[in-house]
Amino acid sequence: MSNPLRNLRRATPQPKGQPDGVSTRLRDARARAAAPSQAKAKSQEPGFLRRVVDHWWDRLIGAVYTGSLSSQTARYAAHDSRLDYVMNSIGMGVWGALFPILTIVASRLAGAEQAGMFSMAFVIANLLIFIGNYGVRTYQVSDIDETESFLAYQIHRVLACVLMILAGWLFCLVRGYTGEMLTICWGTFAFRVIDAFADVYEGRLQQMDKLYLSGVSQAVRCVAGVAAFTVVLFVTRSIPVASIALAVVALASLVIVTIPLALFETPKSRGWELQEVREIFQECFPAFLAQFIFTLVESIPKFVMEGTLAYQSQLYFNAIYFPAQSILMVIGLVYKPQLVRLANIWSDPSRRRRFDLIIVAVLALTALVTVVYLGFAAWIGIPITSFLYGLDFEPYRTAQYMMIVAGGMTAAIDFLYQIVTVLRQQEKATSAYGIALAVVTILSIVLVRTMGFYGAVWAYLVVMIVLLGLMIFQYVRVRLNPKEF
């Protein structure tokens, strides 16, 4: 006879653990108890930037331990056009914004007069860097077959940077700089010397189709420089000390980032020959001369102002000069990636009319961008500039408009120079720049002495009108008579 109690136990499912409600509550309690420790563990994980830094540091230490940077295995891919464009644009953008940002910081933390001294020193450094670069970058990156060894390019750059330092020393001696101004000059000169020397390694990366790494190197140097300059100036309120800090941080980025990156990620260079260095000097001299003279044309009004007006005039002049120069950067982003394509179009005589249409289109775009800049300046540009610098720029409203028009012309001039270079007639541009240099020197001396600040602005505007006319004339001359050249 069966036992009813036993049958009841068999019919009722026996739980293997706690009832469902109790189990759920236990799981929730355990999860709540574990959450803080999990969150703590997650928070202790290094962030992306920390991981990148740690990885790079380990790679550096490993290379130092083995005794060679060039023998290390490359870890970053080439032929990434999208990344090239993005990172190069970021690098160039940060590099272009460096001077305006530093002058804004200097104006806010040290006052207009000290900021004007720094601005003047940076103008000189920006001129001298063309000696250090020597117009080699385009020649180097287009040397796909490595006719000249990378080691020869490095030796050439060392010599060019020595020439740059000697030119800076001679300039300070002639101008009679002493005390704070001399220290500021040497701080900014040193920064630009390092910038010029880094360019040969960044050029090597571009030559090996890793342009994006060049952009990373450039961005790191500029961002670190701005950060160091700002922090040191905030603490010391001394422009000379901050200028030295700018150079020191740039040197650190060169040694820790730029040089190792180029040597890690590109093939080891073969040996060099004296003839290679000599050829680089000879082949790149026309490009160097044209770029140097053009920059000198832009700088002459500022040099004349230094001997006549207070240093704060340099700050005002450069503050209204920066937006104008940004037009040059915007237009450059449009046409520079297409220079090879333009060269191919020109090489086909049946497509010359299309070549002309492209020239007209870019010049029209330059005019349109200039009009947009003028509208922005008339709307809120002046108040924004006044806010950024902590100074009143309303009295310089007309000067700002004039400078923007001149900036549009500068962008057009640079574009026509690149086109004339594509046509292999860059010596025509050099002769035009030489005429413009004579014109701007005479105008600046006369107008600054008679009109003061506005005289410098008028001199800059007029010489850009003259130079644009000369460049158009040279292009039309080559275009109508291509067989003569």
PyMOL commands that set and color helices and strands:
alter all, ss='L'
color gray80, all
select helices_A, chain A and resi 4-11+20-44+48-66+81-110+112-133+137-141+150-175+179-207+211-236+239-265+274-308+312-347+349-389+394-422+426-451+453-480+482-484
alter helices_A, ss='H'
color red, helices_A
deselect
rebuild
show_as cartoon
